[in-house]
Amino acid sequence: MLDTEREAPAEVTASPTAERADPNSAPARDLARMRWPLWAGGAIVAIIGAATLSAAHAAGVGWQFHALNGFILVAIILMAYALPAISRRTQVQHDRRQRAQLLVDSLELQDPAMRDYLTQLFNRDYFFERLGRELNRARSLQTPLAILVLDVDQLEAINAAYGHRAGDIALAKLGKLIVKCTRTSDIPARLGGDEFGVIMPETDRRGAFVVATRIRRTLEVTPVYEQHGHSHKLTVSLGVSGFPWDGESVAELVQKADGCMYVVKAARHAHSDTPGSTPSAPSLTA
């Protein structure tokens, strides 16, 4: 469990998320397309300037007028050549940054020190380090950021019935299901024991609930451990929080999500302890 204070959550209904675009992967705008309009504009200005100069010469206007027209014409021609050059330099710089980021991401994906040995998800240290980076990026770009934490409810039953090896198999299967239910831009991690987390860059509250609901529904129909004709499923308690609606620091986001998760878990335990009650379906709050 995460060592944070708990807060009571408010219920929110999930709805479909909007398409997300990664500004780091979008190509820089190609200003070269403006070359021909600028050249055409320069030609038109040149024609108008020539006609104006002829009229001005006939009217006996001074040299200042001619100098101003010439300056405007030269400025337009220079812009027609300078803007594409600026565009090319911007594109080259963007491509270099993108290649550097891809290299960093590739090295991180291959680094075993950042992985949990059992599930092959990212580990706790990487989760918090990456969450700090993604939060700084969200602040600078003014984009949303969401996180999800989940805790397994009845892993002890599998451990008691089949041993801790069976519990490890169930956790490994859960890790694979989380990867299957999240997107390539999300960062799933095992935070320790039977607690997991997911960082969801550029995702608003509704988008976070789409991911959380997908995980919940997948677990409802997918066994995580099977032996001798018996299959076992897991239920989980989930909590969701995000920037900027739940806080602006790593501690605030984790505290909110962790608190929501604990409220769900406490409610489920209270319900299961009631005589004649049946286990409730996995739920989530934010």
N, C-alpha and C positions, 0 to 999 in steps of 0.2 A: 504493500500500500504506500501511496505517496504521503510523506509527512507534512501535511498542510492543514490549515484550519478548514472547517466545513461550513458551507453556506447553503441555505435552503434555496432550491431552484424554483423557477417559474416554468409551467408547462408550455411547450411550443409544438405546433403541429408541423410535420414534415411536408415539404412540397418540392417539386422538381427544381433542380438547380439550373442556372443559365450556363451557356457555353463559356468556357474560360480561355483566355489567350495569355500566353507568356510573353511579356514585353521583351524579355531577354532573347527570345527566339524569333521575334518579328524582324524582318529586314528593315534597314533604314530606308526612309523615303528617297526615291531616286529623283533628284532634282534635275537630271538630264532631260526629263520630259518637258521642262520649261524652256529648253534651248530654242526650239522652233518658234513658240509664241513670242519669245523675246526678240529673236531675229526678225520675225514678221513685224513686231512692234517697232523695232529699230528702222526697218525699211519704210514703214508708214510715216514714222517721225521724220525720216530723211526726206521723204517726198514733200511732206507738209513743210518741213524746214526750208527746203529749196524754194518752194512756192512763196513762203513767207519772206525769205531772203530777197527774192526777186522783187516782191512788192515793197519790201522795206528799202531796197536800193533805189527803186523808182521814186519812193517817197522821201528819200534823202535821210533815212534814219542813221544814227551814229553807229560806231563800231561796237559799242557795248551790247547792243541787241544781237549782232552777229556772233559775238563771243559767247553769249548765253545759249544761243541755239546750238552752237558747236559743242559746247560743254555737255549739254543734255544728250546729244547724239552719241558722243564718245562714251558717256556713262552707260547708256543702254547697250552699246556694243560690248563693253567690258563685262557687264553683268551677264550677257549671253554666253560668254566664254568662262567666266569665273564660277558661276553656279554649278555647272556640271563637274568642274574640277573639285569644288568643295564636296559635292555629292560623292564623288569617287573616293575621296579621302575619308569621308564619314563611313562609307560602306566598308572600306578596308579596316578601319578601326573597330567597327562593329564585328566583322568577321573574326578578327584577332581575339576580341574579348569572348566571343562565343566559343571559339576553339579552346581557349584557356579554361573556360568554365566547364566545357565538356570533358577536358582532361582531368580537372579536379574531381568532377563527379565520377568519372570512370575509376580513378584511383581510390576514391572513397568506397565505391561499390566492391572493389576487390580487396580491401584491407580487412583481414580477419579480426584485427583488434577492435573494429567497429561493429562486429557481428556478435549476436548471441549464439553460443555454441549449439543450443538445442533446437531453436526454431529457425536459425539463420536470418532472423530479422535483425535490424539494428539494435544495439544495446542501449542501456539507460544513459550512459555518458554521451553517446552520440546524439541521442534524442534531445537532450537538453542543450547541447552545443549547437545543434542544427536549429532548434527552436529559437534560440537567441538570434542566429543569423537571419532566419526567415522573418522574425519579428522586426528586426532593423530594416530589412528590405521592404516589408509591408508599410512601415512608417514612412520611408523615403518615397515610395511610389504611391502612397495613399490607397493601397489595396487591402481587401480584407484577408484575414488569416484565421483559420479555425483549428482546434485540436479536439481529439476524442480520446477518452480513456475508458477502458473496460476491465472488469474484474470477473473472473470465473466464479460461479456460485457454488457448484457442487463437485468440484474436482476431488474432494476428500472421499466421496462415495466410490469413485473409480479406484483410488488408491487403496481404500479399505478392502474392496472386493477382489482386485486383481494385482495389487502391488504398485509400488512407485514407478516401476518400468512402464506399466500401462498408463499411469498419469503423465509420464514424459511423452509417450506416443500421442496422447490426447492433446497435449500442449503443442507438440510439433504440428499436428493436423490443424489445430486452431490457427497457428501462425500462417499456414498455407491458405487457409480460408480467408484470413484477413487480407493477405496479398491479393487473392482472387477478387475480393469485394472492393478493393481500393483502386485508385487510378495510378498511372505511372508517375504522375507528379506528386503523389502523396508519399509520406515517409512513415511506414509502420515500424514499430519497435516493441521489444519486450522490456518492460520497465523493471521486472523482477518478479520471481515467483509466478503467480497466475494473473499478473496485471500487465496489460498491454496499452500502448498509446499509438496514435496516428496524428501526424502533422499534415494539415491540408492547406497548402499555400493558395492564395487568391481564391478562397472559398468563403462565401457568406454563410449566415446561419442556416438558411434553407438547404444550401448545398451540403453542409456538414450533416444535416439530418438525413439527407438522401443516402450518404455513405453509411451512416450509423444504422439506418433502417435496413439497408442491404445486408449488412453483417448480421443483424439480429434475425432476419428472415432466413438467411442461409443456414444459420445454426439451428433453426427450428426444424429443418428438414434433412440435415446432413449429420450422420453419425460421426463421432470423432474417435470411437474405439469399438472394435468388433472382435468377439471371441466366442467360439463354440456356439455359433448361431445367435448369440446375444449382441445387440448393438446399443451403444450409449451415446446420447446427445448431451451437449452442454448448454446451459443458459448462462447469460452474462448480464451484469449490471453496467450500463453505459452512462457516461456524462459527457456533455459537449460544452465548449466555451469558445470564445473567439475575440479577435481584435477587429474593430475598436469597441464593440458593444459590451464586452465583459471586463475590459482592462487594457492597459498599455504596457504591461511588463510580463516577463515569463512567470514570475511568482503569482501574479494575479490570475493569469489564464489557467495555470495548473491548479491553483487553489479552487477556482470556480468549477472547473471540470471534475476535479477529484471530489469536491463537496457534493455535486450533483449525483455522481456515481454512488456515493455513500448513502444518500437519501433514498435512492432506488433500492439499494441492497437492504437497508433497514426496513423499508416498506414491504419488501418481499418476505423477509424473515418474519415480520409481524403477521403477515397474511398466512404464511405456512404454519405458524404456531397456533392459529385459530382453529378450534375443533370443527371438523367437517369441511375445512377449506381444501381447495385443490391448488396445486402450484400454478402461479401466474406466469404468463408469457413474459419473455425478456422485454424490458422497457428501457427508456432513456429519457433524460431531461437535459435542459440547458437554461 
